[in-house]
């Protein structure tokens, strides 16, 4: 098979496959991440997200296809790939017996910084991730969000061209999750290319320039959050009627005029797809009003990423293979 030349993207997968036993965990996956952007791999457990990251970070060799990171092939140039990346796994890989500053200085020394440079870089990162006040405390005393921010900081002791974040906010409370989101957004603003995996729809919606939805080892869809939402239609007008009789009359009238609608008897409402324009809503209300059907309340609803996700992954996934179950990654920084 001939492959195209990889030039415009910092990260690219082309027709990548990976099998464990008889299970295709990655089944011809294509992925492209532009320089300096944030890309999200979104999918349920077993979709292939962690396996894709392991292939890109040289922890797993693909069975087929090609993967390139920062201009280097992961199979033929693994050392060059490792020099260009940093990887933060699903669980914080920090030494809880050391202080935050000691963790950072130790990583700096392991990355061949001088003692003075390692200390200076540690102080810089503690400030960048708002951990200066806690820098002298043992990590065992940190909250989950603080430990996660320190873990990401460790990945940046020598700043990489590409940062892989495998489910960076798993297990964090909402406030800690937002703190980590802020840190990731700052990294991208500083020019680091970020590829993150997540099961959180809000996380992908908030952070990612582009989203790739994986399901059963294949790409179910990809695009911006808005493009993905547009796949399942435009806005919906939710009309609440005063009683069951009005609801029945509204449903009959809409059907007689070939207007698509979905009835919700319990909520006394009818949902009508529209283009979201004022003219479309006015025409809908005028149609009902002309026949004496009055509407109590009206709300416009735009599709959410949750609805897109459910629509794209409604088929049951194959049984999750052992290699894709939640686990602590062997992290090579």
DAJOSUL-V556552 format. One record per residue. N is the residue number from 0. SS is DSSP state (hx for helix, st for strand, lp for the rest). PSI is psi as a letter, one per 20 degrees, with the letter a starting at -180 (999 if undefined). D_FIRST is the distance of its C-alpha to the first C-alpha in whole Angstrom. Layout:
n-><N/N>
ss-><SS/SS>
psi-><PSI/PSI>
d_first-><D_FIRST/D_FIRST>
//
This chain:
n-><0/1/2/3/4/5/6/7/8/9/10/11/12/13/14/15/16/17/18/19/20/21/22/23/24/25/26/27/28/29/30/31/32/33/34/35/36/37/38/39/40/41/42/43/44/45/46/47/48/49/50/51/52/53/54/55/56/57/58/59/60/61/62/63/64/65/66/67/68/69/70/71/72/73/74/75/76/77/78/79/80/81/82/83/84/85/86/87/88/89/90/91/92/93/94/95/96/97/98/99/100/101/102/103/104/105/106/107/108/109/110/111/112/113/114/115/116/117/118/119/120/121/122/123/124/125/126/127/128/129/130/131/132/133/134/135/136/137/138/139/140/141/142/143/144/145/146/147/148/149/150/151/152/153/154/155/156/157/158/159/160/161/162/163/164/165/166/167/168/169/170/171/172/173/174/175/176/177/178/179/180/181/182/183/184/185/186/187/188/189/190/191/192/193/194/195/196/197/198/199/200/201/202/203/204/205/206/207/208/209/210/211/212/213/214/215/216/217/218/219/220/221/222/223/224/225/226/227/228/229/230/231/232/233/234/235/236/237/238/239/240/241/242/243/244/245/246/247/248/249/250/251/252/253/254/255/256/257/258/259/260/261/262/263/264/265/266/267/268/269/270/271/272/273/274/275/276/277/278/279/280/281/282/283/284/285/286/287/288/289/290/291/292/293/294/295/296/297/298/299/300/301/302/303/304/305/306/307/308/309/310/311/312/313/314/315/316/317/318/319/320/321/322/323/324/325/326/327/328/329/330/331/332>
ss-><lp/lp/lp/lp/lp/lp/lp/lp/st/st/st/st/st/st/st/st/st/st/st/st/lp/lp/st/st/st/st/st/st/st/st/st/st/st/st/lp/lp/lp/st/st/st/st/st/lp/lp/lp/lp/lp/lp/hx/hx/hx/hx/hx/hx/hx/hx/lp/lp/lp/lp/lp/lp/lp/st/st/st/st/st/st/lp/lp/st/st/lp/lp/lp/lp/hx/hx/hx/hx/hx/hx/hx/st/st/st/st/lp/lp/lp/lp/lp/lp/lp/lp/lp/lp/st/hx/hx/hx/hx/hx/hx/hx/hx/hx/hx/hx/lp/lp/lp/lp/hx/hx/hx/hx/hx/hx/hx/hx/hx/hx/hx/hx/hx/hx/lp/lp/lp/hx/hx/hx/lp/lp/lp/st/hx/hx/hx/lp/lp/hx/hx/hx/hx/hx/hx/hx/hx/hx/hx/hx/lp/lp/lp/lp/lp/lp/lp/st/st/st/st/st/lp/lp/lp/lp/lp/lp/lp/hx/hx/hx/hx/hx/hx/hx/hx/hx/hx/hx/hx/hx/hx/hx/hx/lp/lp/lp/st/st/st/st/st/st/lp/lp/hx/hx/hx/hx/hx/hx/hx/lp/lp/st/st/st/st/st/st/lp/lp/st/st/st/st/st/st/lp/hx/hx/hx/hx/hx/hx/lp/lp/lp/lp/st/st/st/st/st/st/st/lp/lp/hx/hx/hx/hx/hx/hx/hx/hx/hx/hx/hx/hx/hx/lp/lp/lp/lp/lp/st/st/st/lp/lp/lp/lp/st/st/st/st/st/st/lp/lp/lp/hx/hx/hx/hx/hx/hx/hx/hx/hx/hx/hx/hx/hx/lp/lp/lp/lp/st/st/st/st/st/st/st/lp/lp/lp/hx/hx/hx/hx/hx/hx/hx/hx/lp/lp/lp/lp/lp/lp/lp/lp/lp/hx/hx/hx/lp/lp/lp/lp/lp/lp/lp/lp/lp>
psi-><p/q/q/r/p/o/g/i/q/h/p/p/p/o/l/p/q/p/q/o/c/j/p/o/h/p/m/l/p/p/p/p/p/q/p/j/r/p/q/p/o/p/r/r/p/j/h/j/g/h/g/g/g/h/g/h/j/j/h/q/p/q/h/r/a/q/p/p/p/k/j/p/p/h/g/i/l/h/g/h/g/h/i/i/r/q/p/o/a/h/q/p/m/q/o/i/i/r/r/g/g/h/g/g/g/g/h/g/h/h/j/k/q/r/g/g/h/g/g/g/h/g/h/g/h/g/g/h/j/l/j/g/h/j/h/j/q/q/h/h/i/q/r/g/h/g/h/g/h/g/g/h/h/h/i/j/g/o/p/r/h/p/p/p/o/o/m/i/j/p/j/q/r/h/g/h/g/h/g/h/g/g/g/g/h/h/g/h/h/j/i/p/p/p/o/q/q/q/i/o/g/h/g/g/h/h/h/p/h/q/p/p/o/q/p/k/j/q/o/h/q/q/a/r/g/h/g/g/h/h/h/k/r/b/r/p/p/o/p/p/q/h/r/h/g/h/g/g/h/g/g/g/g/g/h/h/j/k/p/p/q/p/p/n/g/h/j/l/q/p/p/p/p/r/j/i/q/h/g/g/g/g/h/g/h/h/g/g/h/h/j/j/o/q/p/g/q/p/q/p/p/q/q/r/h/g/h/g/g/h/h/h/k/h/q/p/q/q/p/p/q/h/i/i/q/p/r/p/q/o/p/o/999>
d_first-><0/4/7/10/13/15/19/21/21/22/20/17/14/11/10/12/14/17/19/23/24/23/23/19/21/18/16/13/15/15/18/19/22/24/27/30/29/30/27/28/26/28/28/31/31/28/25/23/25/26/23/21/23/23/20/20/23/22/24/21/18/15/14/10/9/10/14/16/20/22/20/19/16/18/16/17/20/22/25/24/23/26/29/27/28/30/30/33/33/34/38/40/39/43/46/48/51/50/51/49/50/49/46/45/47/45/42/42/44/41/39/41/43/47/49/51/47/46/49/49/46/47/50/47/45/48/49/46/45/49/50/52/55/53/52/55/55/53/50/51/53/51/50/46/45/47/45/42/42/43/40/38/40/39/36/37/39/37/35/32/29/28/30/28/31/30/33/35/38/38/42/44/46/46/48/46/43/44/45/41/40/42/41/37/38/40/37/34/37/37/34/32/29/29/27/29/29/32/33/36/36/38/36/33/35/38/35/32/31/28/27/24/25/24/25/24/21/19/20/23/24/24/26/30/32/34/31/31/34/34/32/35/37/40/43/45/49/51/54/57/60/64/64/62/64/63/59/60/61/58/55/57/58/54/53/55/54/50/49/47/48/48/51/52/56/56/56/58/55/52/49/48/45/45/44/46/48/52/53/51/53/56/55/54/58/60/58/60/63/64/64/66/63/63/61/62/59/55/52/49/46/42/39/39/36/37/37/33/32/34/33/29/30/32/31/31/29/28/30/29/28/30/27/28/31/33/34/35/32/32/32/31/33>
//
